[in-house]
Amino acid sequence: MPTPPAVPAPFIRAHTRLARPSAVPEVQVHAADDVVALWEAMETDGGGAGATLPFWAAAWPGGQALARYVLDHPEVVAGRRVLDLGSGSGLVAVAALLAGATAAVASDVDPYSHAAIPLNAEVNGVRGIEVVGDVLSGGPPDVDVILAGDVCYDREMTQRVLPWLWTAWVAGRTVLLGDPGRRYLPGEGLVAVAEYDVPEVDEDQVRRTTVWRLP
């Protein structure tokens, strides 16, 4: 897959503020108060927004639940390499490193995410995040644990990501998903290991969010 165009870090800093996600106050991320205004700024100041909303500028419930889980259960990632799939802000990768992971691969297709993740790593004082693009077209990278937050948000993505995760599981990876009840996540074959009440991005409602493990 071609390398996404670089996004200047000053753009991220200028159009976001540092925030602590409700479920993971130990971590700071660059977040946007107004996603629409940010998207407009991406078009006018950031070199073109394209068709992708700035998912990287929010801490989604599934990612918050996964981050909370690894911080509360560091034995899941301590001393191991992790993949943060659909990384967005890099929240889960940062939490895994804070919990003792030796390294983290953060996978996202959005070039703005690629700019935001190193900034979020820096502000949290962690090192060792390798930022990459789409990994679903090949086999799983050289990691021990795969953490996937809110990846079943539509049918097409779910049909693509779930077989890949099962393949990774068969190959010996530990696989955890954070999901706030998205309709496309199947209940079969998954084991619930934790549940959290996490505010939605706009904090108008709370979502009961589950961390699932492939058995």
C-alpha positions as CSV (number, residue, x, y, z in Angstrom):
1,M,0.0,0.0,0.0
2,P,1.4,3.5,-0.9
3,T,2.7,5.6,2.0
4,P,0.0,8.2,2.9
5,P,1.0,11.9,2.4
6,A,2.7,13.5,5.5
7,V,0.6,15.8,7.6
8,P,2.5,18.6,9.5
9,A,2.4,18.1,13.2
10,P,1.7,21.9,13.8
11,F,-1.7,21.4,12.1
12,I,-2.7,18.8,14.6
13,R,-1.6,21.0,17.5
14,A,-3.4,24.1,16.1
15,H,-6.7,22.4,15.6
16,T,-7.0,20.2,18.7
17,R,-6.6,20.4,22.4
18,L,-5.2,18.0,24.9
19,A,-7.9,16.0,26.6
20,R,-8.2,13.1,29.0
21,P,-10.7,10.5,27.9
22,S,-13.4,9.9,30.5
23,A,-12.6,6.2,31.0
24,V,-8.8,6.6,30.8
25,P,-7.8,9.8,32.6
26,E,-4.3,8.6,32.9
27,V,-3.8,9.3,29.2
28,Q,-3.9,12.5,27.2
29,V,-4.7,12.8,23.5
30,H,-5.1,15.6,21.0
31,A,-8.9,15.8,20.5
32,A,-11.3,18.1,18.7
33,D,-14.3,19.8,20.3
34,D,-16.0,20.3,17.0
35,V,-15.3,17.5,14.5
36,V,-17.1,19.3,11.6
37,A,-15.0,22.5,12.1
38,L,-11.9,20.3,12.2
39,W,-12.9,18.6,9.0
40,E,-13.4,21.9,7.3
41,A,-9.9,23.0,8.5
42,M,-8.5,19.8,7.2
43,E,-9.8,20.8,3.7
44,T,-8.7,24.4,3.8
45,D,-5.5,24.3,5.9
46,G,-4.5,20.7,6.0
47,G,-4.0,20.0,2.3
48,G,-7.4,18.3,1.7
49,A,-9.6,16.3,4.0
50,G,-10.8,13.7,1.5
51,A,-13.7,11.6,2.3
52,T,-12.6,10.4,5.7
53,L,-14.0,12.0,8.9
54,P,-11.3,12.8,11.5
55,F,-11.9,9.7,13.6
56,W,-8.4,10.2,15.0
57,A,-9.5,13.3,16.9
58,A,-11.8,11.5,19.3
59,A,-11.5,8.8,21.9
60,W,-14.1,6.2,20.8
61,P,-15.8,4.0,23.4
62,G,-14.3,0.8,22.1
63,G,-10.8,2.2,22.3
64,Q,-11.4,3.6,25.7
65,A,-12.6,0.3,27.0
66,L,-9.6,-1.5,25.6
67,A,-7.2,1.1,27.0
68,R,-8.9,0.8,30.4
69,Y,-8.7,-2.9,30.3
70,V,-5.0,-3.1,29.6
71,L,-4.2,-0.6,32.2
72,D,-6.2,-2.5,34.8
73,H,-4.8,-5.9,33.6
74,P,-1.2,-5.1,32.6
75,E,-0.4,-8.8,32.5
76,V,-2.2,-9.0,29.2
77,V,0.4,-6.9,27.4
78,A,3.4,-6.6,29.8
79,G,6.6,-7.8,28.1
80,R,4.8,-8.3,24.8
81,R,4.5,-6.6,21.4
82,V,1.0,-5.3,20.6
83,L,-0.9,-4.2,17.5
84,D,-3.4,-1.4,17.9
85,L,-5.7,-2.0,14.9
86,G,-7.6,1.0,13.6
87,S,-5.5,3.0,16.0
88,G,-6.9,6.5,15.3
89,S,-5.4,8.7,18.1
90,G,-3.1,5.9,19.3
91,L,-4.9,5.8,22.6
92,V,-4.8,2.0,22.9
93,A,-1.1,1.8,21.8
94,V,-0.2,4.4,24.4
95,A,-2.1,2.6,27.1
96,A,-0.4,-0.7,26.2
97,L,3.0,0.8,26.5
98,L,2.1,2.4,29.8
99,A,1.0,-1.0,31.0
100,G,4.4,-2.5,30.1
101,A,4.2,-3.6,26.5
102,T,7.7,-3.7,24.9
103,A,6.6,-2.1,21.6
104,A,3.4,-1.3,19.8
105,V,2.4,-1.2,16.1
106,A,-0.4,1.3,15.4
107,S,-2.2,0.6,12.2
108,D,-4.5,3.2,10.5
109,V,-5.2,4.3,6.9
110,D,-5.6,8.0,7.7
111,P,-2.5,10.2,7.2
112,Y,-3.8,12.6,9.9
113,S,-3.8,9.7,12.3
114,H,-0.2,9.0,11.4
115,A,0.6,12.6,12.4
116,A,-1.4,12.5,15.6
117,I,-0.1,9.2,17.1
118,P,3.5,10.3,17.6
119,L,2.3,13.6,19.2
120,N,0.1,11.6,21.6
121,A,2.9,9.2,22.4
122,E,5.2,12.2,23.1
123,V,2.8,13.9,25.5
124,N,2.3,10.7,27.4
125,G,6.1,10.1,27.6
126,V,6.1,6.7,25.8
127,R,8.3,5.5,23.1
128,G,8.2,2.5,20.8
129,I,5.1,3.0,18.6
130,E,5.6,2.0,15.0
131,V,2.9,3.7,12.9
132,V,1.8,1.8,9.8
133,G,-1.0,1.8,7.2
134,D,-3.5,-1.0,6.3
135,V,-2.4,-4.4,7.5
136,L,-5.5,-6.3,6.6
137,S,-4.3,-7.2,3.1
138,G,-1.6,-9.4,4.4
139,G,-0.8,-11.6,7.4
140,P,-0.6,-10.3,11.0
141,P,2.6,-8.5,11.9
142,D,5.1,-9.8,14.3
143,V,3.2,-9.1,17.5
144,D,1.9,-11.1,20.4
145,V,-1.4,-9.3,21.1
146,I,-3.9,-7.6,18.8
147,L,-6.1,-4.9,20.3
148,A,-9.0,-3.8,18.0
149,G,-11.2,-0.9,19.2
150,D,-14.5,-0.1,17.5
151,V,-13.6,-1.9,14.3
152,C,-17.1,-3.3,13.6
153,Y,-18.7,0.1,12.8
154,D,-20.1,-1.0,9.4
155,R,-20.8,-4.2,7.5
156,E,-18.0,-3.9,5.0
157,M,-15.3,-3.3,7.6
158,T,-16.6,-6.1,9.8
159,Q,-16.6,-8.6,6.9
160,R,-13.0,-7.6,6.2
161,V,-11.6,-7.4,9.7
162,L,-13.2,-10.4,11.5
163,P,-11.7,-13.1,9.3
164,W,-8.3,-11.5,9.6
165,L,-8.6,-11.4,13.4
166,W,-9.6,-15.1,13.4
167,T,-6.6,-15.9,11.2
168,A,-4.3,-14.1,13.6
169,W,-5.9,-16.0,16.5
170,V,-5.3,-19.3,14.8
171,A,-1.7,-18.2,14.3
172,G,-1.3,-17.8,18.1
173,R,-2.0,-14.2,18.7
174,T,-4.1,-13.0,21.7
175,V,-7.0,-11.0,20.2
176,L,-9.1,-8.5,22.2
177,L,-11.9,-6.3,20.8
178,G,-13.5,-3.3,22.4
179,D,-17.1,-2.7,21.2
180,P,-19.9,-0.5,22.4
181,G,-22.7,-2.7,20.9
182,R,-22.2,-2.0,17.2
183,R,-24.8,-4.0,15.3
184,Y,-22.3,-5.8,13.1
185,L,-20.3,-7.5,15.8
186,P,-21.4,-11.2,16.0
187,G,-21.8,-12.6,19.5
188,E,-20.8,-16.1,18.5
189,G,-17.3,-17.3,19.4
190,L,-16.4,-14.3,21.5
191,V,-15.8,-14.3,25.3
192,A,-16.7,-11.1,27.3
193,V,-13.8,-10.3,29.7
194,A,-14.9,-6.8,30.9
195,E,-17.7,-4.2,30.6
196,Y,-17.5,-0.5,31.1
197,D,-19.9,2.4,30.9
198,V,-18.2,4.8,28.5
199,P,-19.5,8.2,27.4
200,E,-20.0,8.6,23.7
201,V,-17.8,11.0,21.8
202,D,-20.2,13.9,22.3
203,E,-20.8,12.7,25.9
204,D,-24.6,13.0,25.5
205,Q,-25.1,9.4,26.3
206,V,-23.2,6.5,27.9
207,R,-22.5,3.3,26.0
208,R,-22.2,0.0,27.7
209,T,-18.9,-1.2,26.2
210,T,-17.6,-4.7,26.2
211,V,-14.1,-6.0,25.9
212,W,-14.3,-9.3,24.0
213,R,-11.6,-12.0,23.7
214,L,-11.3,-14.5,20.9
215,P,-11.2,-17.8,22.9
